Amino acid sequence: MNLAIDVGNTRVKTAVFADDKMIELIVFPLSEILSQIKSIKNKYALSNAIISNVVAISDKKLNKIQQIVPTLIVSSSISIPFQNNYKTPKTLGADRIALVAAAVKNFPHQNVLVIDAGTCITFDFVDENVCYFGGAISPGIDMRFKALHFYTNKLPFLEKSTLDNFIGQNTQESINSGVVNGVIQEIDGVIGQYKKKYQDLTIVLTGGDTNFLSKQLKSSIFANQNFLLEGLNELLIFNKNK
């Protein structure tokens, strides 16, 4: 069995896979990463693991993880199941590499746009010839709320809520409309740009704001919050078979 590990700033998402089937999803605080991985190893017969976003982990802790289970670190130097046409491949983030790997696995020989709506909103495009070209990066929903609060003197810090009316009738409604409606219009607009060039386009929405956004977008999408973990597992399988 394989363990996919996605490290965030404060929490870690992990998934146990038997081949390409997810068996269990486990989420825990970053501070518990060693004890949790030990617990998972004791519960399942793990043979390998893969980890992304190791910046938040010290080298000492990473070495201890390697001692618990052999672990592949996602970087620009690992083997990938697609042609990378990004002009600066060494700067391509581990998350984006994993998302594209999931796209080519789940939607073979299709034009796929993967939208990851998390801390940042990333757009990643891979074509039907399994060539990755890049995409876009913009601030996520929470980041936009924080920016309005911290870079002004009087605007309050809000949490997102579904829009009842795109015309805000007070300060709170105006902020929520500006952020949430702005993100919805941005995503729909970017999708429209891609569809003009690639009429046969598959769209995947993933990330922490998947459920919040999926029903508010105009376009038909595949919503999958665990797409990144699936991509990590695919990268692990691909590198093991090399």
Sequence and secondary structure as in RCSB ss.txt:
>XXXX:A:sequence
MNLAIDVGNTRVKTAVFADDKMIELIVFPLSEILSQIKSIKNKYALSNAIISNVVAISDKKLNKIQQIVPTLIVS
SSISIPFQNNYKTPKTLGADRIALVAAAVKNFPHQNVLVIDAGTCITFDFVDENVCYFGGAISPGIDMRFKALHF
YTNKLPFLEKSTLDNFIGQNTQESINSGVVNGVIQEIDGVIGQYKKKYQDLTIVLTGGDTNFLSKQLKSSIFANQ
NFLLEGLNELLIFNKNK
>XXXX:A:secstr
 EEEEEE SSEEEEEEEETTEEEEEEEEEGGGHHHHHHHHHHHS   EEEEE GGGS HHHHHHHHHHS EEE  
TTS  SSEE  SSGGG  HHHHHHHHHHHHHSTTSEEEEEEESSEEEEEEE TTSEEEEEEEEE HHHHHHHHHH
TSSS         S SS SSHHHHHHIIIIIHHHHHHHHHHHHHHHH SSEEEEEESTTHHHHHTT SS  EE T
THHHHHHHHHHHHHHT 
